[in-house]
């Protein structure tokens, strides 16, 4: 039985590189008996979010979005 009074949220490092790192959050869930992760972060005022079935996939998605946002701002 899930306790609806509490929800565990973890802090997560989102990075374009080691000089451009941000703290995000992830929430772990179980859907259809399989792990499911939801993550988000604020990248200089731009909120990114992603969902994945593994930590590695979630990290790749969030890091890629972070890099694209920061690099696209440099071009402007």
N, C-alpha and C positions, 0 to 999 in steps of 0.2 A: 504494500500500500504506500502510495506516495504522500508525503507530508506537504500539503499545499501552503502551509504557513511559512516554510523556508524554501529558498531556491539557491543552490550553490552556484556562484559565478567565480570563475578563475581569471586572474590577470594573465595577459599574454603579450609577448613581444612581437610587434609588427615592424618590419624594417625594409628600407630600400637598400641600405648598407649600414655599416657600423656607426657612421656619423649621422645618419638620419633614421633614428629609431623612435618608436611610439609605443605607448602602452594601450592595449586593447583588452577586451574581455571575451571569454568563451563560456558557453553554457553546454553542458553535456546532457544528452537525452538518449533514451532507448526507444527506437521505433521499429516495430515488427521484429523485435528481438535482436536488432543490430544497433551498434552505436551511431549516434548522429550528433554532430557538433555545429553550433551556431556561433559565429564570431563577429565582432565589430570593433572599430577604432575610429578616433577622430584624428584625421591627418590635416593639420592646420586649418580646421574649420570645415573640412569635407568628411562626412561620415561614410565609411565603407562598411559593408557587411557581406558575409559569405556563409554558406553552409557546405558541409562535407561529411563523409563517413569515416575520416581518419584525421589525426593530428597533422600528418604530413600534407595531405591534400588541402586542409584548411590553411595551414601555414603558407603553402604555395600560392593559393588564391589571394590571401590578404597581402602578402609581400608583393605580389605582382601588381595588385591595384595600388598599393602605396607607391611603388616605383613609378608607375604610369602617371599618377597624379602629380608627384613631385617633379618629375622630368618634364611634364607638359607645362607646368607653371614656369619653368626655366626658359622655355621657348617663347613665352608671351612677352 
